[in-house]
């Protein structure tokens, strides 16, 4: 060691400062003996884990101060990380802060030794760690008073305790490193979903993701395979992004091509939303891990990402395949190319193709509408399956000016349909251009309604159903009867019914006969029904009895129902709610009847 003399002078000064001039030589002797037992102590490089240091300091502040102080410390640490200070210098600074806080809060030798040893890595032996801290503690204690220095060698119990603490903290450091590695891998994978290279994943000349040869050494075989599998999402994302970027020169052409590109961009937007949710979950996971020092219960792992990636990967694969087949195509050729992908048994693929077809065919629908209603062709990109030859004069308008472009006819349109569309537009154009007839064409409005058929059919069918139910089947009249007789809207009916049923329902439930109930109901209806039409509807009223339970009275097992058939049964089939309301009202009315009768009897008795 070339600078041995300088080190020796520094040690002498340190001993003199700690124990004074009188005890300097004795302290120096013990220090020299210590270094002779551990000659490599100066060559040992102690590694510190910044995350672990922050965790220990935050826990110390949480125990000794308040949560607001913890937040202040974490905020200051974030500012420190954003500065230009190197990671090793930050770790050294945090180590110093931790020792300072520990020395201020701990006065016992064992506590100081334990806390101090928790920052050393596992490659130090337990004996060396115990010896250094024991020596440090004795020197410090001797400086607090005039007592004689008593340095001693570590006992077996000290060595065992310090060894256990050192091994435990070594495991903590290793756990932190494993967690950091796992989180780092997950972040790299999430970035790769949108085509971003990272620490572990790099792109080759073809755009495929490959593992970085240097960083891959720290990965397990299963991790490496999973990362490569997940990175396929990023490869297909890049392909779809290329086919949806007009500047790439690989997109579909024309107005219909613009619709196709717009659909691809919408798919990418949805995909970005999903990735953003994953990134937000990961950020919250990291915040919980770094600030609260505990594991996130829903932690993102490679396995969870594999489970999640199934549907997005399949969707991006098919989008990339379809987009590649459609590059630089337009019009009916583009629509036919996408339509062919409908021949697939997978419902997910069919859903993708249908969405793309709808986006492609909207411009085609607009061109057809203009041709069929106005006899005009607005086709700036030559996508429509009817071509206009501008060089042909009006004398040959019918035969030569408008022709069918066979290559632009979508495969889902028959030749008969195309010929009818051509003929309809030619007729309208002939009337406009040749005959100067600008009058409204019969059927033009019907055609417009046909093109907007979804809304019109819905409105017309709904109105038809409503008319039939209201007029033919008298829905409102039936609902009026339900309100009057089952929901007790007609007070005289329910009063007469209860009075007539009292003698029969006061008997045990096992002796109740349904025929008696029916006859009483008919008599009560005849006494209260005033119109013949209402009387006909009242025939749908009937009593139903339920299976009695132990202790049930006859009043509790009867209920009034409204029984209808035909179309009305579809609307009024759910009698459960009405039945429950009736039972509640029935109990209330029965109790009211009993109380009023009892009070009336008492009043008569008092009058006598």
Backbone torsions as a table, in degrees:
resi	resn	phi	psi	omega
1	UNK	NA	110.9	-171.9
2	UNK	-68.0	-30.1	-177.2
3	UNK	-104.0	35.6	-177.4
4	UNK	-62.9	-42.1	-177.1
5	UNK	-62.3	-40.3	179.9
6	UNK	-65.0	-41.1	179.3
7	UNK	-64.9	-42.2	-179.9
8	UNK	-62.2	-42.0	178.3
9	UNK	-63.0	-40.2	179.0
10	UNK	-65.3	-38.7	179.3
11	UNK	-66.3	-40.7	177.7
12	UNK	-60.2	-45.1	179.2
13	UNK	-62.7	-39.9	179.5
14	UNK	-64.1	-44.1	179.3
15	UNK	-64.5	-39.7	179.3
16	UNK	-64.2	-39.0	-179.6
17	UNK	-69.5	-35.1	-175.2
18	UNK	-80.7	-42.2	-171.5
19	UNK	-116.7	-6.7	-179.6
20	UNK	92.1	165.3	-176.8
21	UNK	-64.3	-32.0	-175.7
22	UNK	-68.6	-31.8	-177.2
23	UNK	-105.5	9.4	-173.2
24	UNK	-63.4	-46.5	-175.5
25	UNK	-64.5	-40.5	-179.5
26	UNK	-65.5	-42.9	178.3
27	UNK	-64.2	-40.5	179.3
28	UNK	-63.3	-34.7	178.5
29	UNK	-62.8	-45.3	-179.8
30	UNK	-66.4	-38.6	179.3
31	UNK	-65.1	-41.0	179.2
32	UNK	-64.1	-38.9	177.4
33	UNK	-63.8	-38.0	179.0
34	UNK	-63.2	-46.4	-179.4
35	UNK	-66.0	-29.0	177.8
36	UNK	-69.5	-29.2	177.1
37	UNK	-80.7	-19.0	179.0
38	UNK	-133.8	72.7	-175.3
39	UNK	-65.9	-19.9	-176.7
40	UNK	-95.5	11.5	-175.4
41	UNK	-63.8	-31.5	179.0
42	UNK	-77.9	-21.0	-178.6
43	UNK	-91.1	-6.4	-177.5
44	UNK	-81.6	126.0	-179.8
45	UNK	-99.0	107.1	-179.2
46	UNK	-79.3	124.1	-178.6
47	UNK	-95.3	133.1	179.6
48	UNK	-112.8	143.0	177.1
49	UNK	-103.4	116.4	-174.0
50	UNK	-61.7	-42.4	179.7
51	UNK	-61.2	-41.1	-179.8
52	UNK	-67.4	-39.5	178.1
53	UNK	-61.9	-45.7	178.6
54	UNK	-60.5	-40.0	178.9
55	UNK	-62.1	-45.7	-178.4
56	UNK	-65.3	-43.1	-179.3
57	UNK	-65.6	-42.2	179.6
58	UNK	-63.7	-41.1	177.3
59	UNK	-63.3	-39.7	178.3
60	UNK	-63.4	-44.1	178.9
61	UNK	-65.0	-37.7	179.9
62	UNK	-64.9	-35.8	-180.0
63	UNK	-74.7	-37.0	-171.7
64	UNK	-99.3	-20.6	-176.2
65	UNK	-128.6	-129.9	-176.2
66	UNK	-129.1	167.8	179.6
67	UNK	-66.2	-31.5	178.8
68	UNK	-64.0	-35.1	176.9
69	UNK	-67.9	-33.8	175.8
70	UNK	-62.5	-44.9	178.2
71	UNK	-61.9	-38.8	178.0
72	UNK	-63.2	-43.4	179.2
73	UNK	-62.1	-44.6	-179.1
74	UNK	-64.4	-37.1	177.5
75	UNK	-64.4	-43.0	177.8
76	UNK	-64.6	-36.1	178.8
77	UNK	-66.2	-37.8	177.1
78	UNK	-63.4	-39.5	176.4
79	UNK	-64.4	-37.7	177.9
80	UNK	-64.1	-39.7	179.8
81	UNK	-66.8	-33.4	-179.1
82	UNK	-77.9	-8.3	178.2
83	UNK	-80.2	-178.0	-176.6
84	UNK	-91.1	9.7	-177.9
85	UNK	-72.2	138.4	-179.4
86	UNK	-68.1	158.2	-177.9
87	UNK	-63.5	-39.4	-179.3
88	UNK	-64.7	-39.1	179.0
89	UNK	-68.2	-37.7	176.4
90	UNK	-62.9	-42.7	179.1
91	UNK	-62.5	-41.6	179.2
92	UNK	-63.7	-41.4	178.7
93	UNK	-64.2	-43.1	178.7
94	UNK	-65.8	-36.8	176.8
95	UNK	-61.5	-44.8	178.5
96	UNK	-61.0	-44.0	179.5
97	UNK	-62.7	-39.2	-178.9
98	UNK	-66.9	-43.8	177.5
99	UNK	-61.3	-40.2	179.5
100	UNK	-62.4	-46.9	-179.9
101	UNK	-65.8	-36.3	-178.1
102	UNK	-70.0	-41.3	-178.4
103	UNK	-67.8	-30.1	179.7
104	UNK	-76.2	-30.2	-174.2
105	UNK	-95.5	-17.2	-174.5
106	UNK	-117.6	131.4	179.9
107	UNK	-114.2	-15.0	-177.1
108	UNK	-88.3	152.1	-177.5
109	UNK	-65.3	-43.9	-176.8
110	UNK	-67.0	-42.8	179.9
111	UNK	-62.9	-42.9	180.0
112	UNK	-64.9	-42.0	179.9
113	UNK	-65.4	-39.3	-178.5
114	UNK	-67.2	-47.0	-178.9
115	UNK	-64.7	-37.8	179.4
116	UNK	-66.7	-38.1	-176.0
117	UNK	-72.6	-16.4	-175.8
118	UNK	-70.9	-8.7	-178.9
119	UNK	-99.8	-0.3	-178.3
120	UNK	-94.8	145.7	-177.7
121	UNK	-78.0	168.8	-172.8
122	UNK	-73.2	-12.2	-178.0
123	UNK	-79.1	-3.5	169.9
124	UNK	-85.4	141.1	177.0
125	UNK	-74.1	154.1	-179.3
126	UNK	-66.4	-33.5	-179.5
127	UNK	-66.1	-44.6	-179.4
128	UNK	-62.1	-43.7	179.6
129	UNK	-62.3	-46.6	-179.5
130	UNK	-62.7	-42.5	-177.5
131	UNK	-63.1	-46.4	-177.7
132	UNK	-62.0	-44.8	-178.0
133	UNK	-72.8	-35.3	177.2
134	UNK	-63.5	-44.4	178.3
135	UNK	-61.3	-45.7	-178.4
136	UNK	-60.8	-40.6	-179.0
137	UNK	-66.6	-42.7	-178.9
138	UNK	-64.8	-40.6	178.4
139	UNK	-63.1	-41.0	-178.6
140	UNK	-67.7	-42.2	179.0
141	UNK	-62.2	-37.1	-177.7
142	UNK	-67.9	-26.1	-179.1
143	UNK	-78.9	-9.6	-176.8
144	UNK	-86.1	-11.6	179.8
145	UNK	-158.8	176.8	-177.1
146	UNK	-80.7	4.6	-176.6
147	UNK	-66.7	161.1	-178.2
148	UNK	-75.7	144.4	178.3
149	UNK	-68.2	135.0	176.8
150	UNK	-130.2	81.8	176.4
151	UNK	-84.0	136.4	-179.3
152	UNK	-134.7	159.2	176.2
153	UNK	-77.9	149.4	-179.2
154	UNK	-66.9	137.9	178.2
155	UNK	-80.0	171.6	178.8
156	UNK	-62.4	-36.7	-180.0
157	UNK	-67.4	-38.5	177.0
158	UNK	-62.6	-44.6	-179.0
159	UNK	-62.0	-42.3	-179.1
160	UNK	-65.5	-43.8	-179.3
161	UNK	-65.0	-46.6	-179.9
162	UNK	-64.1	-36.5	178.6
163	UNK	-63.6	-41.0	179.6
164	UNK	-64.7	-43.0	-179.9
165	UNK	-64.5	-43.2	-179.6
166	UNK	-63.0	-43.2	178.9
167	UNK	-64.1	-39.3	179.9
168	UNK	-63.6	-45.5	-179.7
169	UNK	-70.3	-30.6	174.8
170	UNK	-62.9	-39.9	177.0
171	UNK	-64.6	-39.3	178.3
172	UNK	-61.9	-42.6	178.8
173	UNK	-63.4	-41.7	178.9
174	UNK	-64.6	-40.3	177.9
175	UNK	-61.8	-40.4	177.8
176	UNK	-62.5	-40.9	179.7
177	UNK	-64.9	-40.9	178.7
178	UNK	-64.2	-42.1	179.5
179	UNK	-65.4	-41.8	177.9
180	UNK	-62.2	-41.1	179.2
181	UNK	-64.1	-43.8	179.9
182	UNK	-62.9	-45.3	179.2
183	UNK	-64.9	-38.3	179.3
184	UNK	-63.6	-40.5	178.7
185	UNK	-64.6	-44.9	-179.4
186	UNK	-61.2	-41.9	178.8
187	UNK	-64.0	-40.6	177.5
188	UNK	-62.3	-39.9	-179.4
189	UNK	-67.3	-43.8	178.7
190	UNK	-61.0	-40.4	177.3
191	UNK	-63.8	-36.7	-178.4
192	UNK	-67.0	-23.0	179.9
193	UNK	-59.6	-31.4	179.4
194	UNK	-104.9	20.2	173.7
195	UNK	81.7	18.0	-178.6
196	UNK	-94.8	128.2	176.9
197	UNK	-74.1	156.6	-179.2
198	UNK	-144.0	-159.6	-176.5
199	UNK	-66.2	-38.9	-174.7
200	UNK	-101.3	-22.0	-174.4
201	UNK	-117.6	126.4	176.7
202	UNK	-126.2	154.1	179.9
203	UNK	-94.0	142.6	173.2
204	UNK	-92.5	-172.0	-175.0
205	UNK	-66.3	-23.6	-179.9
206	UNK	-92.0	-0.2	-179.6
207	UNK	90.6	-1.0	177.2
208	UNK	-77.2	145.6	176.8
209	UNK	-82.7	134.4	176.0
210	UNK	-127.1	154.2	177.5
211	UNK	-74.8	138.1	174.3
212	UNK	-67.1	125.9	-173.3
213	UNK	-62.3	-32.9	-178.4
214	UNK	-76.4	-48.2	-176.5
215	UNK	-76.1	-22.3	-177.4
216	UNK	-67.2	-16.3	-179.5
217	UNK	-65.6	-26.0	-179.8
218	UNK	-85.5	-0.7	-177.3
219	UNK	-99.9	149.4	171.1
220	UNK	-79.4	163.4	-177.8
221	UNK	-62.5	-43.0	-179.5
222	UNK	-65.2	-38.7	177.8
223	UNK	-63.7	-43.6	-179.4
224	UNK	-61.5	-43.9	179.3
225	UNK	-64.3	-41.2	179.7
226	UNK	-66.0	-40.7	179.4
227	UNK	-62.2	-44.1	179.6
228	UNK	-64.4	-38.9	178.8
229	UNK	-63.6	-44.9	-179.4
230	UNK	-68.3	-29.8	-178.7
231	UNK	-68.9	-12.9	175.9
232	UNK	-61.1	-30.5	177.6
233	UNK	-59.1	-43.8	179.1
234	UNK	-63.6	-36.2	178.8
235	UNK	-64.2	-47.8	-179.7
236	UNK	-70.5	-31.7	174.4
237	UNK	-60.3	-44.5	179.8
238	UNK	-62.3	-37.9	179.1
239	UNK	-65.4	-47.6	179.5
240	UNK	-62.2	-40.6	178.7
241	UNK	-62.2	-38.6	178.4
242	UNK	-65.0	-44.9	-178.3
243	UNK	-72.6	-13.4	177.8
244	UNK	-104.0	4.4	178.9
245	UNK	-102.0	111.9	-177.7
246	UNK	-58.2	-25.0	-178.4
247	UNK	-75.7	-13.4	-177.1
248	UNK	-76.1	-21.0	-177.6
249	UNK	77.0	11.2	-178.7
250	UNK	-118.1	12.2	-176.9
251	UNK	-87.4	165.8	172.1
252	UNK	-69.1	159.1	-170.7
253	UNK	-110.6	164.5	174.0
254	UNK	77.3	-175.9	178.8
255	UNK	-65.3	-40.9	177.9
256	UNK	-67.0	-34.8	174.9
257	UNK	-65.5	-35.8	176.8
258	UNK	-65.2	-37.9	175.2
259	UNK	-63.0	-39.8	178.2
260	UNK	-64.5	-45.5	179.1
261	UNK	-62.8	-40.1	178.4
262	UNK	-62.0	-39.6	177.9
263	UNK	-64.9	-40.4	177.2
264	UNK	-62.9	-42.0	179.4
265	UNK	-65.3	-36.0	176.0
266	UNK	-64.9	-38.7	176.7
267	UNK	-63.0	-42.7	178.9
268	UNK	-65.3	-37.9	178.2
269	UNK	-62.0	-42.9	176.7
270	UNK	-62.5	-40.4	179.1
271	UNK	-64.9	-40.9	178.2
272	UNK	-62.9	-35.1	177.5
273	UNK	-62.8	-40.6	178.8
274	UNK	-66.1	-43.8	179.2
275	UNK	-63.8	-36.8	178.2
276	UNK	-63.3	-37.3	176.5
277	UNK	-63.9	-42.8	177.1
278	UNK	-61.9	-44.0	-179.2
279	UNK	-64.8	-39.7	178.0
280	UNK	-64.3	-40.8	177.2
281	UNK	-62.5	-42.1	179.5
282	UNK	-64.8	-41.4	179.5
283	UNK	-63.1	-42.3	177.7
284	UNK	-66.1	-36.1	177.1
285	UNK	-62.7	-45.0	179.4
286	UNK	-66.3	-40.5	179.6
287	UNK	-63.4	-41.9	178.9
288	UNK	-64.7	-38.4	-178.4
289	UNK	-71.6	-40.3	-175.3
290	UNK	-84.5	-33.8	-174.0
291	UNK	-96.8	-37.1	-178.4
292	UNK	-100.9	-8.6	175.0
293	UNK	57.8	46.4	174.4
294	UNK	-150.8	158.8	-176.3
295	UNK	-74.8	141.8	175.6
296	UNK	-72.1	129.1	-178.0
297	UNK	-63.0	-27.0	179.3
298	UNK	-114.0	52.0	-174.1
299	UNK	-66.9	136.6	176.5
300	UNK	-75.0	130.1	176.6
301	UNK	-131.0	170.7	178.5
302	UNK	-62.7	-36.0	180.0
303	UNK	-65.1	-43.8	179.1
304	UNK	-65.1	-37.5	177.2
305	UNK	-66.2	-34.9	177.1
306	UNK	-64.1	-42.5	179.1
307	UNK	-64.2	-42.5	-179.0
308	UNK	-68.1	-32.9	-168.5
309	UNK	-75.3	-9.7	-174.7
310	UNK	-56.5	-55.7	-177.0
311	UNK	-69.6	-47.0	177.6
312	UNK	-59.7	-38.0	179.7
313	UNK	-64.7	-45.2	179.3
314	UNK	-62.4	-41.9	-178.0
315	UNK	-65.7	-44.3	179.8
316	UNK	-67.5	-35.3	177.7
317	UNK	-60.5	-47.2	-178.8
318	UNK	-69.9	-38.1	177.2
319	UNK	-62.1	-41.6	178.9
320	UNK	-66.1	-40.3	179.7
321	UNK	-64.4	-46.4	-179.8
322	UNK	-65.5	-43.2	-178.7
323	UNK	-64.3	-37.1	178.3
324	UNK	-65.5	-38.2	178.9
325	UNK	-70.2	-22.3	-174.8
326	UNK	-100.3	0.3	-175.1
327	UNK	-63.3	134.7	178.2
328	UNK	62.9	24.5	175.0
329	UNK	-109.8	160.7	-177.3
330	UNK	-150.9	167.7	173.2
331	UNK	58.9	-141.2	-178.1
332	UNK	-63.3	-30.7	177.5
333	UNK	-63.4	-42.0	178.2
334	UNK	-63.3	-46.9	179.8
335	UNK	-62.5	-40.1	179.8
336	UNK	-66.3	-39.3	179.9
337	UNK	-62.0	-44.9	179.7
338	UNK	-69.5	-37.9	-177.6
339	UNK	-61.2	-33.1	-178.9
340	UNK	-63.1	-25.1	180.0
341	UNK	-74.8	-7.4	175.9
342	UNK	-69.2	-18.5	179.1
343	UNK	-76.9	67.9	-177.6
344	UNK	-146.3	138.1	-178.0
345	UNK	-81.3	-10.3	-178.7
346	UNK	-80.0	120.3	-179.7
347	UNK	-63.8	-28.6	178.0
348	UNK	-65.4	-43.6	179.5
349	UNK	-64.7	-42.5	179.0
350	UNK	-61.5	-39.8	178.5
351	UNK	-63.9	-41.2	178.3
352	UNK	-62.1	-46.8	-177.0
353	UNK	-65.0	-40.4	179.7
354	UNK	-62.9	-42.4	178.4
355	UNK	-62.4	-41.1	179.3
356	UNK	-67.0	-40.5	179.8
357	UNK	-64.0	-40.3	178.4
358	UNK	-60.9	-42.4	179.3
359	UNK	-66.4	-36.6	-178.8
360	UNK	-71.1	-39.8	-170.4
361	UNK	-85.0	-7.6	177.7
362	UNK	-61.7	-47.7	175.4
363	UNK	-61.5	-35.3	178.0
364	UNK	-64.4	-40.0	178.3
365	UNK	-63.5	-40.7	179.0
366	UNK	-64.0	-40.8	178.5
367	UNK	-65.9	-40.2	178.4
368	UNK	-65.3	-41.3	-179.6
369	UNK	-61.8	-43.1	-179.9
370	UNK	-65.8	-38.6	179.7
371	UNK	-68.4	-43.3	-176.1
372	UNK	-76.2	-27.0	-176.7
373	UNK	-101.2	-27.5	-177.1
374	UNK	-120.4	-11.9	-177.4
375	UNK	71.4	24.3	-178.7
376	UNK	-117.3	149.1	176.4
377	UNK	-116.3	117.2	174.1
378	UNK	-112.9	97.8	-173.2
379	UNK	-139.5	77.3	-174.9
380	UNK	-66.8	-20.8	-175.7
381	UNK	-112.3	9.7	178.3
382	UNK	64.8	43.1	-177.2
383	UNK	-100.4	-22.9	-175.0
384	UNK	-71.9	147.9	-177.1
385	UNK	-79.8	-0.4	173.0
386	UNK	-113.1	124.9	-176.4
387	UNK	-106.4	142.0	177.3
388	UNK	-109.8	129.5	178.2
389	UNK	-98.2	103.3	-173.8
390	UNK	-69.5	-23.8	-178.1
391	UNK	-71.4	-20.0	-177.8
392	UNK	-76.8	134.3	179.8
393	UNK	-79.6	176.7	-176.9
394	UNK	-68.1	-24.0	-179.1
395	UNK	-67.8	-25.2	178.6
396	UNK	-111.6	25.2	-175.6
397	UNK	-59.5	-43.8	-172.0
398	UNK	-69.0	-39.2	-171.7
399	UNK	-95.3	-32.6	-167.4
400	UNK	-121.3	-17.3	-173.4
401	UNK	-76.7	-35.8	-177.4
402	UNK	-117.4	123.3	-176.6
403	UNK	-130.5	156.7	177.2
404	UNK	-89.4	129.0	174.0
405	UNK	-92.6	102.0	-173.8
406	UNK	-58.7	-35.8	-177.0
407	UNK	-68.9	-21.9	-177.6
408	UNK	-97.4	2.7	178.3
409	UNK	-79.4	119.7	178.0
410	UNK	-61.9	146.5	-175.7
411	UNK	-66.7	-19.7	-178.8
412	UNK	-87.8	4.9	176.1
413	UNK	-111.8	128.1	-179.7
414	UNK	-76.8	159.4	179.0
415	UNK	-65.2	-34.0	178.3
416	UNK	-62.3	-43.7	178.5
417	UNK	-64.3	-42.5	-179.2
418	UNK	-63.3	-41.8	179.3
419	UNK	-64.6	-38.4	177.7
420	UNK	-65.7	-40.7	177.9
421	UNK	-63.4	-43.0	178.5
422	UNK	-61.4	-47.4	-178.5
423	UNK	-63.6	-40.9	180.0
424	UNK	-62.2	-46.8	179.9
425	UNK	-66.3	-37.2	178.8
426	UNK	-65.2	-39.6	178.5
427	UNK	-62.1	-47.3	-179.6
428	UNK	-63.3	-42.4	179.6
429	UNK	-65.0	-36.7	178.3
430	UNK	-63.2	-44.7	178.5
431	UNK	-64.1	-39.2	-178.2
432	UNK	-71.7	-48.2	-171.0
433	UNK	-85.6	-40.4	-173.8
434	UNK	-92.8	-47.7	-175.3
435	UNK	-90.5	-8.5	-177.8
436	UNK	55.0	35.7	179.8
437	UNK	-97.4	107.6	-178.7
438	UNK	-100.0	6.6	-176.9
439	UNK	-68.0	163.7	-178.5
440	UNK	-70.5	134.4	179.4
441	UNK	-85.6	132.4	177.5
442	UNK	-63.9	128.2	-178.1
443	UNK	99.8	-8.3	-179.2
444	UNK	-65.8	-43.6	179.1
445	UNK	-67.2	-36.4	177.4
446	UNK	-63.4	-36.6	178.6
447	UNK	-65.3	-41.8	179.1
448	UNK	-63.6	-40.5	177.3
449	UNK	-65.2	-35.4	178.6
450	UNK	-64.2	-39.8	179.8
451	UNK	-68.9	-26.4	175.1
452	UNK	-105.1	36.8	-168.5
453	UNK	-63.8	-31.9	-174.3
454	UNK	-58.5	-49.0	-178.5
455	UNK	-70.7	-42.2	-176.6
456	UNK	-67.2	-41.3	178.9
457	UNK	-64.1	-40.5	179.2
458	UNK	-61.4	-46.7	-178.4
459	UNK	-66.7	-42.7	-177.1
460	UNK	-68.0	-43.3	180.0
461	UNK	-67.2	-38.8	178.8
462	UNK	-63.5	-42.6	179.2
463	UNK	-65.1	-38.7	179.6
464	UNK	-63.1	-45.7	179.2
465	UNK	-62.7	-43.4	-178.6
466	UNK	-64.1	-40.8	178.5
467	UNK	-62.9	-42.6	-179.3
468	UNK	-64.0	-43.9	-177.2
469	UNK	-69.8	-37.9	-176.4
470	UNK	-77.7	-40.6	-173.7
471	UNK	-92.0	-56.9	-173.7
472	UNK	-69.4	-45.2	-173.3
473	UNK	-103.6	4.8	171.4
474	UNK	51.8	54.3	-176.9
475	UNK	-60.6	-43.0	-178.0
476	UNK	-65.1	-35.6	178.4
477	UNK	-65.6	-41.1	177.9
478	UNK	-63.3	-41.9	179.9
479	UNK	-67.2	-31.3	176.7
480	UNK	-66.1	-41.4	178.4
481	UNK	-63.7	-41.6	178.6
482	UNK	-60.6	-42.5	-179.5
483	UNK	-66.2	-41.3	-175.0
484	UNK	-72.2	-40.5	-169.0
485	UNK	-105.9	-34.1	-179.0
486	UNK	-92.6	-34.8	179.7
487	UNK	-97.4	15.9	170.3
488	UNK	63.3	33.9	175.2
489	UNK	-71.2	-25.6	-179.8
490	UNK	-103.7	100.2	-172.2
491	UNK	-66.4	-38.5	-177.9
492	UNK	-65.3	-33.2	179.5
493	UNK	-64.4	-48.5	-176.4
494	UNK	-68.8	-31.7	178.8
495	UNK	-67.2	-45.3	178.5
496	UNK	-64.7	-40.3	-178.1
497	UNK	-62.4	-44.0	-178.3
498	UNK	-67.7	-41.0	179.5
499	UNK	-62.9	-40.3	-179.3
500	UNK	-73.6	-28.3	-177.8
501	UNK	-88.3	-11.3	-172.4
502	UNK	-57.9	-45.1	-177.3
503	UNK	-65.5	-30.3	-178.4
504	UNK	-86.4	-34.1	-177.9
505	UNK	-86.3	-10.5	175.6
506	UNK	-76.6	-13.1	178.0
507	UNK	-77.8	164.0	177.4
508	UNK	-58.9	152.6	-176.9
509	UNK	-63.1	-29.7	-178.3
510	UNK	-70.6	-19.7	-178.2
511	UNK	-97.2	3.4	-176.6
512	UNK	-74.3	134.5	179.3
513	UNK	-116.0	127.1	-175.2
514	UNK	-66.1	-33.2	179.9
515	UNK	-60.2	-35.6	178.1
516	UNK	-64.8	-38.8	178.9
517	UNK	-64.4	-42.0	-178.7
518	UNK	-62.6	-42.7	-179.6
519	UNK	-65.9	-39.2	178.1
520	UNK	-66.2	-40.1	178.7
521	UNK	-62.2	-45.2	179.6
522	UNK	-61.4	-41.6	179.9
523	UNK	-65.1	-40.1	179.6
524	UNK	-66.9	-38.3	178.8
525	UNK	-66.4	-41.4	179.4
526	UNK	-63.9	-31.7	-177.9
527	UNK	-77.1	-20.6	-174.3
528	UNK	-115.9	-22.4	-179.6
529	UNK	-72.4	131.2	-176.8
530	UNK	-107.8	-22.0	-178.0
531	UNK	-119.1	151.4	-178.5
532	UNK	-70.4	-37.5	-179.6
533	UNK	-65.0	-39.2	178.6
534	UNK	-69.7	-35.4	178.8
535	UNK	-62.4	-36.0	178.8
536	UNK	-66.7	-38.0	179.1
537	UNK	-72.9	-28.5	-179.9
538	UNK	-67.9	-15.3	176.4
539	UNK	-63.6	-17.3	178.8
540	UNK	-79.5	-9.6	178.2
541	UNK	-78.9	138.4	178.0
542	UNK	-155.9	151.2	176.1
543	UNK	-89.1	139.7	172.9
544	UNK	-124.3	143.1	179.1
545	UNK	-112.6	148.4	179.7
546	UNK	-109.2	161.0	178.8
547	UNK	-66.5	121.2	-176.6
548	UNK	-72.7	145.2	173.1
549	UNK	-101.9	172.1	-178.4
550	UNK	-62.4	126.0	178.2
551	UNK	90.9	-5.3	179.8
552	UNK	-74.7	141.2	173.3
553	UNK	-95.7	170.8	-179.2
554	UNK	-66.3	-28.9	178.6
555	UNK	-63.1	-26.0	-173.3
556	UNK	-91.8	-7.8	-175.1
557	UNK	-114.4	12.0	178.5
558	UNK	-115.0	150.1	178.1
559	UNK	-153.8	146.6	-179.6
560	UNK	-96.3	127.1	-177.8
561	UNK	-118.8	157.8	174.6
562	UNK	-115.7	109.0	-172.5
563	UNK	-102.1	117.4	178.5
564	UNK	-126.6	159.8	179.4
565	UNK	-130.6	172.8	178.4
566	UNK	78.0	-152.9	-177.7
567	UNK	-59.6	-31.9	-179.7
568	UNK	-64.3	-28.7	-179.9
569	UNK	-63.1	-26.7	178.3
570	UNK	-67.1	-36.9	-178.1
571	UNK	-86.3	-41.6	-175.4
572	UNK	-101.1	21.9	-176.0
573	UNK	-72.1	-28.5	-177.1
574	UNK	-86.8	89.2	-179.3
575	UNK	-92.6	1.8	-175.6
576	UNK	-64.0	-46.4	-179.7
577	UNK	-63.9	-43.4	179.0
578	UNK	-63.5	-39.9	179.7
579	UNK	-64.3	-40.8	179.4
580	UNK	-65.1	-40.1	177.9
581	UNK	-64.4	-41.6	179.5
582	UNK	-61.0	-43.5	-178.4
583	UNK	-61.0	-41.2	179.4
584	UNK	-64.9	-48.1	178.8
585	UNK	-64.2	-34.5	-179.7
586	UNK	-64.1	-43.1	178.7
587	UNK	-65.6	-42.4	-179.9
588	UNK	-63.2	-44.4	-178.5
589	UNK	-66.9	-37.2	178.4
590	UNK	-64.5	-43.7	178.7
591	UNK	-64.8	-39.8	177.9
592	UNK	-62.3	-38.9	179.5
593	UNK	-64.7	-43.4	-178.9
594	UNK	-66.3	-44.2	-178.3
595	UNK	-66.1	-43.1	-178.8
596	UNK	-65.2	-37.0	179.4
597	UNK	-68.1	-40.9	-179.9
598	UNK	-65.2	-43.3	179.7
599	UNK	-64.3	-38.7	179.5
600	UNK	-64.4	-41.1	178.8
601	UNK	-64.2	-41.9	179.7
602	UNK	-64.5	-38.3	179.3
603	UNK	-65.8	-39.9	177.6
604	UNK	-63.5	-42.0	178.9
605	UNK	-63.0	-40.0	179.1
606	UNK	-67.8	-34.1	-179.8
607	UNK	-67.2	-34.4	178.5
608	UNK	-72.1	NA	NA
